[in-house]
Amino acid sequence: MKSISKIPRGVRYFFGEEVKKRRDIERLVLSVFEGWSYQEIILPIFDYHNLFALGIGQEAAEHTYRFLDSDGELLALRPDLTSLVARTVATRFANTERPIRLCYNGEVFRYKEAQEQRPHDFHQLGLEHIGNDRLEADLEVLLVALEALSSLGLSDFVITLGHVNFFNGITKYLGLNQTETEEFRLLVDNKNSSKLNDFLAKRIPKTEVASLCELFRNTGQLAFLEKANIFANHNEIIANALADLTGILEIAKSLDITKYLTIDLGDVNGLDYYTAMTFKIYVDGVGSAIASGGRYDNLLKNFGAEDPAVGFQLSLDLLSSIVQNIETPKLEKQRLLASQNLVEMFQEAKQLRKDNKQVKII
């Protein structure tokens, strides 16, 4: 029998001030979500494995913690929360007026052999805006994410915007099959300029090769998108993707938030899930994105609904590592000596709590 002090790989405990910070972050972020009319939904910790296969794909669903119930049904700890929201909206909110705004707060569980030294539970704060396919919904979720981070005292962050259909449109222009598309995706994602140059040189004019490599390698704003417009006349997919991103930046300029935004057309990892605009949020000194999201208009079709959707998730784990001071009401601490007269002692304790003071009986 293993020592009771030993805990499984990937499991974490939180104590004291660390717990308080996480709870404060949750409270502030959820209050921002509520301020934008997102209603919190509490989701089950496990569900049928097939549900998550429909949501995140069969391959990704293989990295879940799975187990059988007493009826022999295959269940899994939730690897994501969006799939559960999608199924809920499709089955429980069929007659509810659109758009539907829902938010959530909780852990997801994923397991990968190659990363077994890393945590296997991840705490997410997120929201889903369902039933609106217009630009206004994309902008709304970006503004909510920006306000949530600002409420935590963060200002040194950047939101990188991408668009699935710029890559898809270029793929169509290049005339790639499925195998070639995956090779192309890896070259772009790895920023392998030399091999990407060789790959493109076999398929498009030399004058376009350098321009496309630059677009996948660099980032920028409106002037950067104008450079990308030389590809817009190749097909409508590319043109519409660039129009979407241009619309977001133009409105962002009017709202004076462009300092937080940059376009990254080379962020093509995990695009199978998304259908249009995507984004990630980075903070200096943190190697991973603290938030990610985008538009996923096809997911609810897997559950029998036709609703378009857009949403994002914030990492509570990463936020708690970078947030310094959170402005919360400070409780005045009051110590009460333990007394034989329990009635008087607890009457005093109750009054102190009514006055919003922290009580500790010693």
SETOR-288018 format. One record per residue (C-alpha): residue in one letter; x, y, z. Coordinates in steps of 0.001 Angstrom, whole numbers, plus 500000, padded with zeros to 6 digits. Layout:
! residues N
aXYZ/...
END
This chain:
! residues 362
m500000500000500000/k501372503414499036/s501997506048501668/i498908508142502400/s501082511253501911/k501595510359498240/i499167511866495739/p498607510810492115/r500501512532489323/g498711515591488008/v496724516206491227/r497021519510493094/y495991520934496450/f495506524633497249/f495743526234500668/g495172529489502550/e495927532705500672/e496182530876497370/v492601529689497761/k491463533187498707/k493107534670495610/r491450532101493346/r488034532757494896/d488508536524494551/i489400536090490863/e486346533902490317/r484079536427492008/l485375539398490021/v485334537644486653/l481856536212487185/s480602539663488208/v481857541011484868/f480078538180483046/e476880538969484954/g477296542645484070/w477062541660480395/s473924539560481093/y475565536117481050/q473797533678483348/e475871531107485184/i475254527446484447/i476492524633486714/l477531521612484664/p478025517941485615/i481521516771486471/f481122513725484213/d478918512625481341/y478795510066478535/h482111509712476723/n480274509912473404/l479075513421474273/f482641514696474436/a483602512808471276/l480833514733469505/g482042517977471057/i485842517986470861/g486363515095468444/q487112511412468855/e490898511819469011/a490832514504471715/a488206512545473656/e490670509652473956/h492652511773476442/t489864511748479004/y489550509913482306/r487027507181481437/f485120504678483522/l482067502418483323/d478865502902485281/s476856500024486722/d474991499621483411/g478206499272481460/e477916502732479868/l481223504478479136/l481473507754481064/a484203510388481231/l485271513240483474/r484583516389481491/p487558517398479287/d485840520639478303/l482779522644479273/t481664523992475902/s480413520563474781/l478181520368477847/v476831523866477242/a476151523034473581/r474231519872474434/t472279521709477140/v471236524520474815/a470271522076472064/t468135519934474367/r466909522193477191/f466802525629475530/a465231524696472197/n462378527187472630/t464356529918474409/e464738533245472631/r468138533732471011/p470796534821471645/i471454532829474804/r474260534014477068/l475697531461479489/c478839531423481633/y480540528798483780/n483270528218486322/g484901524854486957/e487571522238486347/v488126520163483247/f490196516973483261/r492602515756480570/y495276513109480568/k498223512665478220/e501024510152478790/a503641512471477331/q502706515208479774/e502072513178482889/q504198515504485046/r501826518385484313/p498499519003486090/h495640516976484705/d492914519297485927/f492504522814484586/h490175525419486041/q488298527516483492/l486137530610483680/g484267530984480439/l481194531998478537/e479244531104475416/h477165533486473277/i474770531277471307/g472363532131468500/n473971535209466936/d476219534909463875/r476868538627463465/l480013540649464103/e478418542230467164/a478600538906469045/d482304538484468244/l482999542012469464/e480933541496472589/v482919538488473785/l486191540320473083/l485021543281475165/v483891540998478007/a487294539285478047/l489061542645478041/e486941543965480917/a487421540761482926/l491197541104482729/s491060544820483491/s488917544130486573/l491807541999487875/g494229544895487518/l495859543520484360/s496772545880481524/d499929544429479964/f498233541858477775/v497668541363474065/i494735539748472261/t495876538018469068/l493116537703466491/g493075535100463761/h490557533714461313/v490095530092460316/n488911530989456839/f492031532878455847/f493949529599456152/n491057527630454611/g490822530065451724/i494544529890451044/t494338526089451171/k491604526173448535/y493638528576446392/l496626526230446602/g494438523253445640/l495670521063448517/n494380517619449387/q493889516510453005/t497460515252453473/e498963518362451927/t496704520581454028/e497994518996457235/e501598519423456057/f500860523051455218/r499257523599458629/l502312522258460457/l504693524432458429/v502657527538459188/d502158526659462863/n505867525957463393/k506881529187461599/n509201527107459414/s509889529836456855/s512425527929454764/k510313524813454245/l507130526887453916/n508810528903451160/d509720525692449308/f506206524289449765/l504565527418448335/a507076527931445540/k505825524736443879/r502262526024443789/i501992529827443436/p503875532645441668/k507195533638443218/t505926537180443826/e503211535803446144/v505417533367448055/a507316536030449982/s504130537960450760/l502309534906452099/c505281533776454187/e505440537256455715/l501722537217456533/f502024533878458318/r505213534882460140/n504397538414461340/t501578540192463162/g500021543635462873/q496855545679462652/l494988547478459829/a498088548148457715/f499006544478458077/l495562543399456869/e495860545697453871/k498931543686452811/a496827540522453057/n494222541962450693/i496354541042447664/f495019537499448239/a491371538551448668/n490601538293444953/h491592534612444845/n488333533470446464/e485410534652448555/i486548532665451602/i489720534751451948/a487886537998451188/n485217537414453855/a487780536420456495/l489771539604455953/a486567541660455958/d485608540173459353/l488965541044460897/t488973544519459338/g485497545167460765/i486646544175464248/l489712546418464104/e487780549404462751/i485233549224465564/a488019548570468102/k489681551780466913/s486497553731467608/l486328552136471065/d489997553001471734/i491029549395472439/t493280548692469444/k496335548859471728/y495281545436473049/l494723543826469642/t496967542349466979/i496294540146463955/d498055536774463742/l497136534915460549/g499700532225461339/d497927530895464437/v496456527778462828/n496674525224465642/g493406523457466436/l491386525111463707/d489101522103463139/y486958523203466087/y486506526829465010/t484739528232461955/a485660531941461765/m487297534477464107/t489630533058466782/f491651534727469518/k494172534079472252/i495295536341475073/y498901536567476238/v500615538283479150/d504329539067479295/g506254536424481200/v503661533668480734/g504537531081478110/s500975529930477456/a497850531830476465/i495825532813479536/a492647532729477438/s491429531414474125/g488217531467472174/g486483532085468911/r483493531306466735/y482309527708466368/d479140527689464285/n478989523944463610/l479273522448467108/l475598522573468062/k474681520704464870/n476229517638466503/f473504517871469131/g470599518581466791/a470552522384466822/e471501524912464141/d472728527719466394/p475911529660465632/a478056530391468667/v481119532226469933/g482845532055473308/f486061531915475292/q487716530443478365/l490056532083480868/s492591529961482758/l492107530466486490/d495389528622487103/l497407531084485007/l495472534116486240/s496199533216489859/s499908533062489040/i500053536588487581/v497396538610489409/q499063540528492228/n496642542573494268/i492871542273494047/e490784545065495479/t488372543346497849/p486774544617501054/k489091543999503992/l487531542328506988/e488385543729510395/k489592540803512463/q488055540277515898/r489252537680518409/l486922536329521072/l488148534445524083/a486431531107524476/s483942531388527308/q481939529067529512/n478952531248528699/l478412530010525157/v475232532037524670/e476924535375525338/m479996534418523311/f478017533430520234/q475647536376520571/e478690538635520378/a480081536606517483/k476779536923515590/q476734540681516093/l480300541024514868/r479415539058511748/k476391541322511166/d478889544187511229/n480869542332508534/k483840541591510790/q485909538420510790/v485494536373513962/k488005533978515448/i487269532290518758/i490451531472520691/
END
